[in-house]
Amino acid sequence: MSVRTFSPSVRIGNWNEDVSLDEDLLKDFLEKREKGELLIQKSSNLKKNVLKKADLSISKDGVLHFGDVVMLLNPENSEQSLSNPSPVYGNYALSVNPEESALHVKSHLTAPCGVSASCNVKPCGRNAFTITSVDGSEPGEPLCYGQNFALKTAEDFMGHLYLTSDRQSFLKSSKKSHLQEVSLTDQPSYETCWQVVHLDPQFRLEHEGLPVPANTKVLIVHSKTNQCMAVLRKYILWTLFGKECEITAHTYLNGHRVEENENHWIIVTGNPSDDINTMFDRPKPPSEDVNERKHLS
């Protein structure tokens, strides 16, 4: 007659080491949670900082000025959105796209840092930029067509970074399209200089040197390479904020040698109304809607 030596409740193997390991893991987890060092906590803090509401500048005279805090918006093409109702169509804002390493940043974002086009068009830290002088113009002076300027992120957590670009090379290009990269740097230079160009090529010479109107379609051209900033909606990036579109510096021309919708930008200012965030959100008069459709067609 055999005697059962063990039962299911008997502990076998390195059970003591396993218990100690589980206790150490739990202790480490509680300590990290206490210090706010868990990955989910870091992600929440980052999003809280970069998605913090931003107040855009209000243009009293209808033009842009140095020192204005604005949002750069690439508007949807109505005809394309009707013919191809894809989720990539819509209004997209130029936005800071921090890497995963930014989860470990406590004080402010550091360079280099990427940018992307986000469908979140509410003014916040990651899509608000300050029009900054590079030629000695004083804050409050109008920004003119063809005048060099820089786009700078807000201070504090956003890191005071400048929008920059340079010619693509084998070692440096955009991730998806491999065109000219647009990113952020902490060192101002000629590579951080941009210009606003009138949308209609037939009137560009006439508008050279005139103040740039706010909330109007324009082109934003990189001064060094003479390439227009563009949103590539067919190239999707996976970011900490979800799916967004790639931004490059590349001029897209149609058969009439006119820049296409990828290069169209609206430099959006704030709205003095309490219930509307930006001037872009204001309802347009019927006449403006008709003119917009004619222009797109």
Secondary structure, 3 states (H helix, E strand, C coil): CCCCCCCCCCCCCCHHHHHHHHHHHHHHHHHHHHHCCCHHHHHHHHHHHHCCECCCCCCCCCECECCCEEEEEECCCHHHHHHCCCCCCCCEEEEEECCHHHHHCCCCCCCCEEEEEECCCCCECCCCEEEEECCCCCCCCECECCCCEEEEECCHHHCCCEEEECCCCCCCCCCCCCCCEEEEECCCCHHHCEEEEECCHHHHHHHCCCECECCCEEEEEECCCCCEEEEEEEEEEEECCEEEEEEEECCCECCCCCECHHHCEEEECECCCCCCCEHHHCCCCHHHHHHHHHHHC
